[in-house]
Amino acid sequence: MRFTQIIDFETEHIDELEAFLEERRTALADKDYGPVDRILLRDRDRPNRYLAIVGFASHEDAMRNNDDPETQKIAEKMAKLCPKPPVFTNCDLLEQEELGKHA
């Protein structure tokens, strides 16, 4: 079953964080358990609040990814760039579909 993690965080340094994440994606690219997709959202009402929705093939893959030293580097960098710790919500993906002709 697909697994999705929602990461709710605040930062004034999104450009620096995104550049670092792009660098780390390269390091994680050859891992068969890494993320399969990601969506980054910015809260329109609170401009420094973001939601990252990260998909994995399974919960087991997400846990293996979590234990990877490269993922730990991301968590450490994120902690330095955010005024408070991110909030993680762990979800099983039950349904996903494209809606409408503009999807």
C-alpha positions in Angstrom: 0.0 0.0 0.0 1.3 3.5 -0.9 2.4 5.6 2.1 2.3 9.4 2.2 3.9 11.6 4.8 2.8 15.2 5.3 5.5 17.5 6.7 4.1 20.8 8.1 6.9 23.3 8.6 7.7 27.0 8.8 10.8 28.7 7.4 11.9 32.1 6.1 14.7 30.3 4.1 12.6 28.2 1.6 15.1 28.9 -1.3 18.0 27.7 0.7 16.1 24.6 1.9 14.9 23.8 -1.6 18.5 24.1 -3.0 19.7 21.7 -0.3 16.8 19.3 -1.0 17.7 19.2 -4.7 21.3 18.4 -3.8 20.1 15.6 -1.5 17.6 14.2 -4.1 20.7 13.3 -6.2 22.2 11.5 -3.3 19.0 9.5 -2.7 18.2 8.9 -6.4 19.7 5.4 -6.6 17.9 4.1 -3.5 15.1 1.7 -4.3 13.2 2.8 -1.1 13.3 6.6 -1.5 10.4 8.9 -2.2 8.4 8.3 -5.4 6.9 11.8 -5.5 6.6 15.1 -3.7 4.4 18.1 -3.6 5.4 21.3 -1.9 2.6 23.7 -0.9 2.9 27.2 0.5 0.1 28.4 2.9 -1.5 31.5 1.3 -2.6 32.8 4.6 0.7 32.2 6.4 3.5 32.8 3.8 6.3 31.2 5.8 4.3 27.9 6.4 4.8 25.0 4.0 3.4 21.5 3.6 5.5 18.9 1.9 3.5 15.8 0.8 6.0 13.0 0.2 4.9 9.7 -1.3 6.6 6.3 -0.9 5.8 2.9 -2.4 5.1 1.5 1.1 5.4 2.3 4.8 8.4 -0.1 4.9 10.2 1.9 2.2 9.5 5.2 4.1 10.9 3.7 7.3 14.1 2.5 5.5 14.4 6.0 4.0 14.0 7.5 7.4 16.9 5.5 8.7 19.2 6.5 5.8 22.1 8.9 6.7 21.2 11.1 3.8 17.7 11.6 5.2 19.2 12.4 8.6 21.3 15.2 6.9 18.0 16.6 5.5 16.4 16.6 8.9 19.4 18.3 10.5 19.4 21.1 7.9 15.7 21.5 8.2 16.0 21.9 11.9 18.5 24.7 11.4 16.3 26.6 8.9 13.0 26.3 10.8 12.1 28.2 13.9 10.3 25.2 15.4 10.3 21.5 14.6 8.2 20.3 11.7 5.1 18.3 12.4 4.8 14.9 10.6 1.6 13.2 9.7 1.8 9.6 8.4 -0.9 8.4 6.1 -1.8 5.3 4.1 -2.9 6.4 0.6 -6.4 5.0 0.0 -7.3 6.8 -3.2 -5.7 9.2 -5.7 -7.2 10.4 -9.0 -6.9 13.3 -11.4 -10.2 15.3 -11.6 -11.3 17.5 -14.4 -9.8 18.4 -17.8 -7.4 20.9 -16.2 -5.7 18.5 -13.9 
